[in-house]
Amino acid sequence: MSEFERGDHVTWRSHGGTAEGVVEEEITEDTEAAGRTVRASEDDPQYRVRSEKSGNDAVHKPGALDKEG
């Protein structure tokens, strides 16, 4: 089972502060996302999140994200 699901509200550290956003998708294979190459697999997924403040996408490992409420 995935640690996070599409639509989950999450926070993460960003440039010395905390950013908030929504999980857009779980990435489970190597791909291009958020302007970079993402190395991911079923056993080591990453998550594409959209920042509420900037509207930009970012990709993070599960350990970098905290689920809100």
C-alpha positions in Angstrom: 0.0 0.0 0.0 1.2 3.5 -0.8 2.4 5.8 2.0 0.6 8.7 0.3 -2.3 8.9 -2.1 -3.3 11.5 -4.8 -5.0 14.4 -3.1 -3.2 14.0 0.3 -2.3 17.4 1.8 1.4 17.3 2.7 4.2 19.6 4.0 8.0 19.5 3.3 11.1 21.5 4.0 11.9 24.0 1.3 14.7 26.6 1.3 14.8 27.0 5.0 11.0 27.0 5.5 8.1 24.7 5.2 6.1 24.3 2.0 2.6 22.9 1.7 0.9 21.2 -1.2 -1.0 18.2 -2.6 0.2 14.9 -3.8 -0.4 14.6 -7.5 1.0 11.1 -8.2 3.1 8.3 -7.0 6.2 7.7 -9.2 7.3 4.0 -9.3 9.7 4.0 -12.3 12.5 6.1 -13.7 10.9 9.2 -15.4 11.2 12.9 -16.0 9.2 15.0 -13.6 9.5 18.5 -12.2 12.3 19.3 -14.6 14.6 16.5 -13.6 15.2 12.8 -13.9 13.6 10.9 -11.1 14.9 7.5 -10.1 12.1 5.5 -8.5 10.8 1.9 -8.3 7.9 0.0 -6.7 10.2 -0.6 -3.7 11.5 3.0 -3.6 8.7 5.3 -4.8 8.8 9.1 -5.0 5.9 11.5 -5.1 5.1 14.4 -7.3 3.6 17.2 -5.3 2.2 20.6 -6.3 3.0 23.6 -4.1 0.0 25.6 -2.9 2.0 28.8 -2.8 3.9 28.7 -6.2 1.8 26.1 -8.1 5.1 24.4 -9.1 5.7 20.7 -9.1 8.4 19.1 -6.9 9.3 15.4 -6.4 10.2 14.0 -3.0 10.9 10.7 -1.3 8.3 9.7 1.3 10.6 10.5 4.2 10.7 14.1 3.1 6.9 14.5 3.3 4.6 14.9 6.3 0.9 14.2 5.9 -1.4 17.0 7.3 -4.6 16.4 9.1 
